[in-house]
């Protein structure tokens, strides 16, 4: 049984991400934990007009809990599956604190989030909430762009490795399970490394042979090309459905997905991104 955390603020991006997740895991036994977090700084005037017998906290939580329960009822009606069960949580706290608590207490193995993509004049793929979850919560996270609509089961994953990323560690088991469960073809691109091209490639091939020994994979060692361009070019020339990244260095994620310097890649970043933790 998988325990999957679905983050929602009732926005279109979050609803699209939840829809994607339910379709992606339709053949697996899953408990979906839907979490809505009411930031203490974000409530509006209507929220504070409460009865004298009710606290502000109780009013905000109960209001959003009812809204979340109604949303889950709609999901159960749309996705009628014996494989699925749903639980709801509403918290009046900081997002990261609430997420960490639920990951720990409910044995969450995957977090699913939606993202707006570019906002206004700023070329931004990951919003601040998504970046914070990836940085501060040690749990595999699946991010779905707002405009990416689930059409059919994914067929291929691109695993993009930075110079310091290792094909070892606990995340490898998670990666293997995901690949096997969804019968994905694996594409791997690796930036060049100081340890030497030949030695690095040999080491990677050995690990990949163990990881996907029953499946063909594609491996490329990229020399003297920034990761943003390597990923962008590969996505334009190959049929890829999901991109996998290892959240080992914050600077790498920032270079790849945040800021106006990555305008070109954001134009093509309309695909799910699965972020692993080593």
Residue pairs with C-beta under 8 A, 6 or more apart in sequence:
1 29
1 30
1 31
2 25
2 28
2 29
2 30
2 31
2 109
2 110
3 30
3 31
3 33
3 106
3 107
3 108
3 109
4 21
4 25
4 30
4 31
4 32
4 33
4 108
4 109
4 110
4 111
4 112
5 33
5 35
5 99
5 102
5 103
5 106
5 108
5 110
5 111
5 112
5 139
6 14
6 17
6 18
6 21
6 32
6 33
6 34
6 35
6 112
7 14
7 17
7 35
7 37
7 99
7 111
7 112
7 113
7 114
7 133
8 14
8 15
8 18
8 34
8 35
8 36
8 68
8 71
9 36
9 37
10 36
10 67
10 71
11 114
12 114
12 146
13 114
13 115
13 116
13 144
13 145
13 146
14 113
14 114
15 114
16 114
16 144
16 146
16 148
16 149
17 112
17 113
17 114
17 115
17 142
17 143
17 144
18 32
18 34
18 75
18 112
18 114
19 150
20 112
20 144
20 148
20 149
20 150
20 272
21 32
21 112
21 142
21 144
22 32
22 75
22 79
22 84
23 79
23 150
24 150
24 153
24 154
24 182
25 83
26 79
26 81
26 83
27 83
28 83
28 181
29 83
30 83
30 84
30 85
31 84
31 85
31 86
31 87
32 84
32 85
32 86
32 87
33 86
33 87
33 88
33 89
33 102
33 106
33 108
34 68
34 71
34 72
34 86
34 87
34 88
34 89
35 88
35 89
35 90
35 91
35 98
35 99
35 102
36 64
36 65
36 67
36 68
36 88
36 89
36 90
36 91
37 90
37 91
37 92
37 93
37 94
37 95
37 98
37 99
38 60
38 61
38 64
38 90
38 91
38 92
38 93
39 94
39 95
40 92
40 93
43 60
47 56
47 59
47 60
47 63
48 56
48 59
50 56
50 59
51 59
57 92
60 92
61 90
61 91
61 92
64 90
65 88
65 90
68 88
68 90
69 88
72 86
72 88
75 86
76 84
76 86
87 106
89 98
89 102
91 98
91 101
95 129
95 132
95 133
96 132
96 133
96 136
96 137
99 111
99 133
99 137
100 136
100 137
102 108
103 111
103 137
103 139
108 139
109 139
109 140
109 174
110 139
110 140
110 141
110 142
111 133
111 137
111 139
111 140
111 141
111 142
112 141
112 142
112 144
113 129
113 130
113 133
113 141
113 142
113 143
113 144
114 143
114 144
114 145
114 146
115 125
115 126
115 127
115 130
115 143
115 144
115 145
115 146
116 124
116 127
116 146
117 124
117 125
117 145
117 146
117 147
117 266
117 269
117 270
118 124
118 125
118 266
119 127
122 260
123 259
123 260
123 262
123 263
123 266
124 257
124 258
124 259
124 266
125 145
125 257
125 258
125 262
125 265
125 266
125 269
126 134
126 143
126 253
126 257
126 258
130 141
130 143
131 253
131 254
131 258
133 141
134 141
134 247
134 253
134 275
135 247
135 250
135 253
138 277
139 277
140 171
140 174
140 274
140 275
140 276
140 277
141 274
141 275
142 272
142 273
142 274
142 275
143 272
143 273
143 274
143 275
144 272
145 269
145 270
145 271
145 272
147 270
148 270
148 271
148 272
153 182
153 183
154 182
154 184
154 241
154 242
154 272
155 183
155 184
155 185
155 239
155 241
156 184
156 185
156 186
156 187
156 238
156 239
156 240
156 241
156 242
157 178
157 179
157 184
157 185
157 186
157 187
157 240
157 241
157 242
157 243
157 244
157 274
158 187
158 188
158 189
158 231
158 234
158 235
158 238
158 240
158 242
158 243
158 244
159 175
159 186
159 187
159 188
159 189
159 243
159 244
159 245
160 189
160 227
160 230
160 231
160 243
160 244
160 245
161 167
161 188
161 189
161 190
161 191
161 204
161 246
162 191
162 227
162 246
162 248
162 249
162 252
163 191
163 192
163 193
163 194
164 248
164 249
165 190
165 246
165 248
165 278
166 278
167 203
167 204
167 207
167 208
167 211
168 207
169 278
170 277
170 278
171 246
171 276
171 277
171 278
172 207
172 211
174 276
175 211
175 244
175 276
176 211
176 212
178 184
178 274
179 186
179 211
179 212
179 215
184 241
184 242
185 215
185 216
185 217
185 218
186 208
186 211
186 212
186 215
186 217
186 218
187 217
187 218
187 220
187 234
187 238
187 240
188 204
188 208
188 217
188 218
188 219
188 220
189 219
189 220
189 221
189 222
189 230
189 231
189 234
190 200
190 201
190 204
190 219
190 220
190 221
190 222
191 222
191 225
191 227
191 230
192 200
192 221
192 222
192 223
192 224
193 200
197 221
197 223
200 221
201 219
201 221
204 219
204 221
205 219
208 217
208 219
220 234
222 230
226 255
227 252
227 255
227 256
228 255
228 256
228 262
228 264
228 265
229 264
229 265
231 243
231 256
231 265
232 264
232 265
232 268
234 240
235 243
235 268
235 271
236 268
240 271
241 271
241 272
242 271
242 272
242 273
242 274
243 271
243 272
243 273
243 274
244 273
244 274
244 275
244 276
245 253
245 256
245 273
245 274
245 275
245 276
246 275
246 276
246 277
246 278
247 253
247 275
247 276
247 277
247 278
248 278
253 275
255 261
255 262
256 262
256 265
257 265
257 266
257 269
